[in-house]
Amino acid sequence: MLSNNVDLNAKIPNNVGLADDPKLLRALEKWLPSYLEWWHDMGPTDFEDKPVYLRTAVSVENDGWAHYEHVRMPDYRWGIFLNPREQASTIRCGDDAGKPAWSEVPGEHRNALRRIIVTQADTEPASVEQQRLLGHIAPSLYDMRNLFQVNVEEGRHLWAMVYLLHKYFGRDGRDEADALLERRSGDPDKPRILGAFNQPCDHWLSFFAFTMFTDRDGKYQLAALSQSGFDPLARSTEFMLTEEAHHLFVGETGLDRIIKRSAELQRLDPNGDVRNQGGIDFDLIQRTINYWFTYSLDLFGGEISSNAADFFATGLKGRYREDRLPEHRALDQSYRLPVVDGGRLVERDVPLRNAMNEVLRDSYITDCERALRKWNRTLEEAGSPTRLSLPSRRFHRHQGIYADHRFNPEGELVSQSAWDRDHGRWLLRPEDNDYLLSIMKPVYEPGKFANWIAPPNKGIEGQPVEFEYVKLHD
């Protein structure tokens, strides 16, 4: 039973009527201590006793789902929230578009749905693990609070997926939920499922790039799943999207603030040397964009994919904003795709259903290009001659039809020797991390910011910028 109001007094806050399902409630309450143990081992545990100005869901209404107060992270109200619906849901895409949506898992789609949910679920704890030590070098209390808000919401998104696994997939689902707490980001023996979630994120430039690019992939994956014919998954991801918007804000504005400050330092230095002023130079910013954008492109999957075609045809996963498109079957249509043939790029027509990953990637790239235009306006307004760019979608790929070939950032085929010679100019390298860590010293005084980043334009939820967003000495 779905409700707009959240049962905040429950051990597991929810609006899905857990109290009316004792067996499920017992299973989730049994999973809770394992989750808290994982959080204590792999979350930002050095700050567990510090009150953080966090927002917490108190309802799922558009205008009232978030409440702000200082909360210690282990006391955060992790919970299970699904968007309620006022009318019966329908399958939104594929061969059965327009028919009633499923409230239970159809047997023929059980394995595919479980795989989709587990893959999405695995990304949530992975990002917490990647970011667990960043509080020690936070550039301000404002930024530290935003980091911790992202962390606890990723934890809650994990709960949303674990609920689906427990409720709809029986013993298999329970086993998968347990395994989510056993894998570790970057672990050589038990890594996370997707490549980008095993990459190190050990400084704030990567954190902002991760939340800008990798969390933005999450936005588009969640948006595609919100169009699913499996109604509980669609409702879960709809609510997750309301929280995901904050993660994207953190990344996009964080990079914008670094770019703004670097332009100021470029102007201050007699030779335009940003590093000489203790800032982050634009070549390093560009390499970071190249690195995280391309790893995030991999997350969409192969350009030509029978799985993507099947997911669409069966109504398991739609396109971005599928419900706003004029048609929902994608039959007798094609997608023009550059492929490598005989050592050169040629265009081929691919059946549209087989290109659904690329269709979603198109929407993502358009969104990223918008952010790049914004950052370049910041540079223009600051009087900087520098401009930043997105690399080609073919550059630095590890999945799909371009993974076995070498491309430069412009998307042109290059030889292996040319790649070996030049890739250090295009991508993050160890000495970049060494430099970034050398300038990233913590700034914990309210209202103060590290030299390498500009302050935000305003504080959080009406609070001033100098507000004590994290009480380190409470």
Secondary structure, 3 states (H helix, E strand, C coil): CCCCECECCCCCCECCCHHHCHHHHHHHHHHHHHHHHHHHHHCCHHHCCCEEEEEEECECCCCCCEEEEEEEHHHCCCCECCCCCCCCCECCCCCCCCCECECCCCHHHHHHHHHHHHHHHHHHHHHHHHCCCHHHHCCCHHHHHHHHHHHHHHHHHHHHHHHHHHHHCHHHHHHHHHHHCCCCCCCCCCCCCCHHHHCCCCCHHHHHHHHHHHHHHHHHHHHHHCCCCEHHHHHHHHHHHHHHHHHHHHHHHHHHHHHHHHHHHHHHCCCCCCHHHCCCCHHHHHHHHHHHHHHHHHCCCCCCCHHHHHHHHCCCCCCCCHHHCCCCCCCCCEEEEEEEECCEEEEEEEEHHHHHHHHHHHHHHHHHHHHHHHHHHHHHHCCCCCCCCCCCCCCCCCCCCCCCCCECCCCCECCHHHHHHHHHHHCCCHHHHHHHHHHCCCCCCCCCCCCCCCCCCCCCCCCCCCCCCECCCC
